[in-house]
Amino acid sequence: MRIPNSEHEARGWRIRAIVPDFTLEDVWALPAHGRAEDFGELVSMASSLDPANSDSDAARALWRLRDQLGRRLDLGRIAAPAGSDGGGAGALPIPGTDESSLRGRLPADLRDTAADVDFGSLPFVPLYRTEDEFAAEVSNRTVHALMHLGWVDEGNGSFRGEMAVYVKPRGVFGKAYMAAIRPFRLWIVYPPLMREFERAWKARVRE
């Protein structure tokens, strides 16, 4: 379900102008198709995912292990609401800048457009939402990252979901950390999450 980064970069997503100093880590085609008005449901479904309770034993164990290590080693938890442990966007500067959040980079028309989105137990902070884009940031002692959701127009009134991950590691340790977890993200965490997302989306369509 991964797609070339170049496909995402070739589209006119507004996020590209907001995070030119971030690295596009990877892009995933989400197992969700619908019409223009369904994008809000895509955002709601993505923000309600709970990797700590994944159907996959391996993904669930890995997620909970990382959360415990984050708590014990003061790296920032990944299964707690933003700010609940003193971390999250706003607590640390974005690497290489004096900014603590990407909110200050938003143009006026994007500010306060996603205040109603709640990630529950995940430490993401919503940034903005348009009719076909949504972005949320997360920050800890290893990385400042951003999740971008796009609703790709396939023509004839049909749209499909896409998720991109942007990152800015914190120094040498952050880069080493991102390299170390990459295979686990790609092969253990994301695939079962995508399958769960697909089942939830299909159940929504049947309803």
C-alpha positions as CSV (number, residue, x, y, z in Angstrom):
1,M,0.0,0.0,0.0
2,R,3.0,2.3,0.0
3,I,3.2,4.6,-3.0
4,P,6.2,6.6,-4.4
5,N,6.9,9.9,-2.5
6,S,7.0,11.5,-5.9
7,E,3.3,11.0,-6.4
8,H,2.5,13.0,-3.2
9,E,5.1,15.6,-4.1
10,A,3.6,16.2,-7.5
11,R,0.2,17.2,-6.2
12,G,-0.6,20.7,-5.0
13,W,-0.9,19.9,-1.4
14,R,-0.7,23.0,0.8
15,I,1.4,21.1,3.3
16,R,4.4,21.3,1.0
17,A,4.7,25.1,1.5
18,I,4.4,24.7,5.3
19,V,7.1,22.1,5.9
20,P,9.8,22.6,3.3
21,D,12.5,21.8,5.9
22,F,10.9,18.5,6.8
23,T,11.7,15.1,5.1
24,L,8.9,13.2,3.5
25,E,9.4,9.8,5.2
26,D,6.9,7.7,3.3
27,V,3.4,7.8,1.7
28,W,0.6,5.3,1.9
29,A,-2.5,4.8,-0.2
30,L,-5.3,4.4,2.4
31,P,-7.9,1.6,1.7
32,A,-10.6,4.2,1.5
33,H,-12.6,5.4,-1.5
34,G,-15.6,7.7,-1.6
35,R,-17.0,11.0,-2.8
36,A,-15.9,14.5,-2.0
37,E,-18.1,14.9,1.0
38,D,-16.6,11.7,2.7
39,F,-13.3,13.3,3.6
40,G,-14.6,14.3,7.1
41,E,-15.3,10.6,7.8
42,L,-11.7,9.7,6.7
43,V,-10.3,12.2,9.2
44,S,-12.5,11.0,12.0
45,M,-11.6,7.4,11.3
46,A,-7.9,8.1,11.1
47,S,-7.9,10.0,14.4
48,S,-9.7,7.2,16.2
49,L,-7.2,4.4,15.3
50,D,-5.6,2.9,18.4
51,P,-2.3,1.0,17.7
52,A,-2.0,0.0,21.3
53,N,-5.1,-2.2,20.8
54,S,-4.3,-3.4,17.3
55,D,-5.6,-6.8,16.2
56,S,-2.0,-7.7,15.5
57,D,-0.2,-9.2,18.6
58,A,3.2,-8.1,17.2
59,A,2.1,-4.5,16.4
60,R,0.3,-4.2,19.8
61,A,3.3,-5.4,21.7
62,L,5.7,-3.2,19.8
63,W,3.6,-0.1,20.3
64,R,3.2,-0.7,24.0
65,L,7.0,-1.4,24.4
66,R,7.8,1.9,22.7
67,D,5.4,3.7,24.9
68,Q,6.9,2.2,28.1
69,L,10.5,3.0,26.9
70,G,9.3,6.5,26.1
71,R,8.0,6.9,29.6
72,R,11.0,5.4,31.4
73,L,13.7,7.0,29.2
74,D,12.0,10.4,28.9
75,L,11.7,10.1,25.1
76,G,8.0,11.0,25.1
77,R,5.1,8.6,25.1
78,I,3.2,7.6,22.0
79,A,0.1,6.3,23.7
80,A,-0.9,9.3,25.8
81,P,-2.7,12.5,24.8
82,A,-0.5,15.4,23.8
83,G,0.8,17.3,26.8
84,S,-0.2,14.7,29.3
85,D,3.5,13.9,30.1
86,G,4.9,17.3,29.6
87,G,5.7,16.5,26.0
88,G,3.9,17.0,22.7
89,A,3.9,19.8,20.2
90,G,4.8,23.1,21.9
91,A,7.1,21.6,24.6
92,L,10.3,21.4,22.5
93,P,11.5,23.5,19.6
94,I,11.3,22.1,16.1
95,P,14.9,21.0,15.3
96,G,16.9,23.8,13.7
97,T,14.4,26.5,14.5
98,D,13.1,28.6,17.4
99,E,9.5,27.4,16.7
100,S,7.8,25.0,19.0
101,S,4.8,24.2,16.8
102,L,4.0,24.4,13.1
103,R,0.9,26.4,13.9
104,G,2.8,29.7,13.5
105,R,3.5,28.8,9.9
106,L,-0.1,28.4,8.9
107,P,-1.6,31.1,6.7
108,A,-4.7,32.9,8.1
109,D,-7.2,30.8,6.2
110,L,-5.9,27.5,7.7
111,R,-5.8,28.6,11.3
112,D,-8.4,27.1,13.7
113,T,-9.8,24.8,11.0
114,A,-9.3,21.5,12.8
115,A,-9.9,22.4,16.5
116,D,-12.8,19.8,16.6
117,V,-10.5,16.8,15.8
118,D,-9.6,14.7,18.9
119,F,-6.9,12.0,18.7
120,G,-7.9,10.5,22.1
121,S,-4.9,8.5,23.5
122,L,-2.5,9.5,20.7
123,P,-0.2,12.5,21.2
124,F,-1.1,14.3,17.9
125,V,-2.1,17.9,17.8
126,P,-4.4,18.9,14.8
127,L,-3.0,21.7,12.6
128,Y,-5.5,22.3,9.8
129,R,-8.2,20.9,7.7
130,T,-9.5,21.8,4.2
131,E,-12.0,20.0,1.9
132,D,-9.3,17.6,0.9
133,E,-6.4,17.9,3.4
134,F,-5.8,17.4,7.0
135,A,-2.5,17.7,9.1
136,A,-1.5,17.0,12.7
137,E,1.8,17.3,14.4
138,V,3.5,15.3,17.1
139,S,6.7,16.1,19.0
140,N,9.0,14.2,21.4
141,R,12.6,13.9,22.3
142,T,13.5,12.0,19.1
143,V,11.6,13.8,16.4
144,H,9.1,16.4,15.4
145,A,6.7,14.8,12.9
146,L,3.6,15.4,10.9
147,M,0.9,13.2,9.6
148,H,-0.9,14.5,6.4
149,L,-4.1,13.0,5.1
150,G,-5.1,13.8,1.5
151,W,-8.3,13.1,-0.4
152,V,-7.1,12.4,-4.0
153,D,-9.4,13.3,-6.8
154,E,-9.5,10.3,-9.2
155,G,-12.1,11.9,-11.5
156,N,-15.8,11.2,-12.1
157,G,-16.6,12.2,-8.5
158,S,-14.4,9.5,-7.0
159,F,-11.7,10.1,-4.3
160,R,-9.2,7.9,-2.5
161,G,-7.3,8.4,0.8
162,E,-3.6,9.0,1.1
163,M,-1.4,9.4,4.2
164,A,2.0,11.0,4.2
165,V,4.5,11.2,7.1
166,Y,6.9,14.1,7.4
167,V,9.7,14.1,9.9
168,K,12.5,16.2,11.4
169,P,14.7,14.2,13.7
170,R,16.4,15.7,16.7
171,G,20.1,15.4,16.0
172,V,22.2,12.3,15.6
173,F,20.1,10.3,18.1
174,G,16.9,11.2,16.4
175,K,18.2,10.1,13.0
176,A,19.5,6.8,14.4
177,Y,16.2,6.3,16.1
178,M,14.2,6.8,12.9
179,A,16.5,4.5,11.0
180,A,16.2,1.8,13.7
181,I,12.4,1.9,13.8
182,R,11.8,2.1,10.1
183,P,11.5,-1.6,9.4
184,F,9.2,-2.1,12.4
185,R,7.0,0.7,11.2
186,L,6.9,-0.6,7.6
187,W,6.4,-4.3,8.3
188,I,4.9,-4.6,11.7
189,V,2.9,-1.5,12.6
190,Y,1.5,-0.1,9.5
191,P,0.2,-3.2,7.6
192,P,-2.2,-4.4,10.4
193,L,-3.3,-0.8,10.9
194,M,-4.2,-0.5,7.2
195,R,-6.1,-3.8,7.4
196,E,-8.1,-2.5,10.4
197,F,-8.7,0.8,8.6
198,E,-10.0,-1.1,5.5
199,R,-12.4,-3.2,7.6
200,A,-13.7,-0.1,9.4
201,W,-14.2,1.8,6.1
202,K,-16.0,-1.1,4.5
203,A,-18.2,-1.5,7.5
204,R,-19.1,2.2,7.3
205,V,-20.0,1.8,3.6
206,R,-22.3,-1.2,4.4
207,E,-24.0,0.9,7.0
